[in-house]
Amino acid sequence: MSNSDLAHLIDAFDRLATAGFSIGPDWEAVHEICQAHEGEQPFDWGHALCHRIEGDDWNAGYWYRRAGKQRSPGSIAEEWAAMKAELSGLI
């Protein structure tokens, strides 16, 4: 995993946030990035958040477990803010 891969994920999630975390092209872009890096913890965490946004709690739970993370009790926006802070620290 390169720093540019993480930066690409952050940028894609920021676009998704700007779009109100709605399902559509921005969601698809984030999902594709996460799928392309399956097995890498930050991307598995992103995959979990994608499925939380989608409303697929079972699938989200699977990806949270793979990432070694817990679903945030807060909103999706709050979880993204915390995730972004952590991922930005890895770059």
C-alpha positions as CSV (number, residue, x, y, z in Angstrom):
1,M,0.0,0.0,0.0
2,S,1.4,3.3,-1.0
3,N,0.8,6.8,0.4
4,S,-0.8,7.7,-2.9
5,D,-3.3,4.8,-2.5
6,L,-4.4,6.1,0.9
7,A,-4.5,9.7,-0.4
8,H,-6.7,8.5,-3.3
9,L,-9.1,6.8,-0.8
10,I,-9.3,9.9,1.4
11,D,-10.0,12.1,-1.6
12,A,-12.7,9.7,-2.8
13,F,-14.3,9.6,0.6
14,D,-14.2,13.4,0.8
15,R,-16.2,13.5,-2.5
16,L,-18.6,11.0,-1.1
17,A,-19.0,13.1,2.1
18,T,-19.7,16.2,0.0
19,A,-22.4,14.2,-1.8
20,G,-24.0,13.5,1.5
21,F,-22.8,9.9,1.8
22,S,-25.5,8.9,-0.8
23,I,-25.3,5.9,-3.0
24,G,-24.3,6.8,-6.5
25,P,-21.1,7.3,-8.5
26,D,-19.1,8.7,-5.6
27,W,-20.1,5.7,-3.5
28,E,-19.2,3.3,-6.3
29,A,-15.8,4.9,-6.7
30,V,-15.0,4.4,-3.0
31,H,-16.2,0.9,-3.1
32,E,-14.1,0.0,-6.1
33,I,-11.0,1.5,-4.4
34,C,-11.6,-0.6,-1.3
35,Q,-12.2,-3.8,-3.3
36,A,-9.0,-3.2,-5.2
37,H,-7.1,-3.3,-1.9
38,E,-9.0,-6.0,-0.1
39,G,-6.9,-7.4,2.8
40,E,-5.3,-4.1,3.6
41,Q,-6.6,-2.8,6.9
42,P,-7.4,0.8,6.0
43,F,-9.2,-0.2,2.8
44,D,-11.2,-2.9,4.7
45,W,-12.2,-0.3,7.1
46,G,-13.3,1.9,4.2
47,H,-15.2,-1.1,2.8
48,A,-17.0,-1.4,6.1
49,L,-18.1,2.2,6.1
50,C,-19.2,1.8,2.5
51,H,-21.6,-1.0,3.5
52,R,-22.7,1.0,6.5
53,I,-23.7,3.8,4.2
54,E,-25.5,1.3,2.0
55,G,-27.4,0.1,5.0
56,D,-26.0,-3.5,4.7
57,D,-25.2,-4.0,8.4
58,W,-24.3,-7.6,8.0
59,N,-21.7,-6.9,5.3
60,A,-20.5,-3.8,7.1
61,G,-20.0,-6.0,10.2
62,Y,-17.9,-8.5,8.2
63,W,-15.6,-5.7,7.0
64,Y,-15.3,-4.1,10.4
65,R,-14.1,-7.4,11.7
66,R,-11.6,-7.9,8.9
67,A,-10.3,-4.4,9.6
68,G,-10.1,-5.0,13.3
69,K,-12.4,-2.0,13.9
70,Q,-15.7,-1.4,15.6
71,R,-18.6,0.5,14.1
72,S,-18.8,4.0,15.4
73,P,-21.8,4.7,17.6
74,G,-22.0,8.1,16.0
75,S,-23.1,9.2,12.6
76,I,-21.5,8.2,9.3
77,A,-20.0,11.7,9.1
78,E,-18.5,11.4,12.5
79,E,-17.0,8.0,11.7
80,W,-15.6,9.4,8.5
81,A,-14.0,12.3,10.4
82,A,-12.3,9.9,12.8
83,M,-11.3,7.5,10.0
84,K,-9.9,10.4,7.9
85,A,-7.8,11.6,10.9
86,E,-6.3,8.2,11.4
87,L,-5.7,7.5,7.7
88,S,-4.1,10.9,7.2
89,G,-1.7,10.1,10.0
90,L,-0.5,7.1,8.0
91,I,0.5,9.2,5.0
